[in-house]
Amino acid sequence: MSIKSKIDCPECGVPIHFESSLLLAGQAFSCSNPSCGVTISLTATDKEVVSDAFDKFEQMRNEATHQAGRYDA
């Protein structure tokens, strides 16, 4: 699953939009301010940490969805 998100550029504060699966695949994402030029990407070490975090998030989301379904019945 890919999560679309954004973070504020550390240089100018304008949002940098990214997709988790593409970020983990090594793609860099640029600040949407054309005069800024900042990009974000992950190092090999960061990829493992972020991938683990996304996996844990997905697991928690699935568990919450499953539990919510039990209460809706």
N, C-alpha and C positions, 0 to 999 in steps of 0.2 A: 504494500500500500504506500502511496505517496501522499505526503502532507504538504499542502501549499501554505506558506507562511511568509512573514516579513520581519526584518529587524531594522532598527534605525542605523543609518550609516554612522560609524564612529567619527567620521571627519566632519560631515555637514548636517547630519540628522535627518536627511531625506530617506524614506523607506527603500530598502533593498529587498525585493521579492525573490523568493526561491522555492524550489520543490525538493523535499527531502530525498527522494530517490535519485534525482539528478545530482544533488550535492554529494551524496554518498558515492555516486559513480565517477566523481572527480570533476564535475563541471564547476566553473567559477561563475559567480553572479555579480553584476555591476550595479553600482549606485544609479538610481534613476535620474540623478542630477547630471546633466550633460557636461557641466563644467567641473565636476568633482573627480571622476576617474577611479574611485576606490572600488576594488573587487573583493569578494569573499570566496574562500574555498577551504577545503580541509586537507590537512596533512595525512599521511598514512596512519599515524597514531591516532589522530583525531577521528578518522573514519570509523575505527573500531569502537571508540567511546560513544560517538554519536549514534552509530548503528545499534549498539546495545541499549541506549536510551530510547530510541524509536521503537525497538522491539518490546521493551518494558511498557512503554506508553500504549502500544497496540494491545498488549496482553491485558492491561488494566481496563482499557476501553471495551474490549471484548467481554471481560468479566462483568463490567458494569451494565453493558447492554443485555447480557444473559440474565443478570439479576433483575433488571428492570422488566424484562419480559415475563418473569415469574410473578411479579406483582400486578401486571396488567391483566392477567387472566382471570 
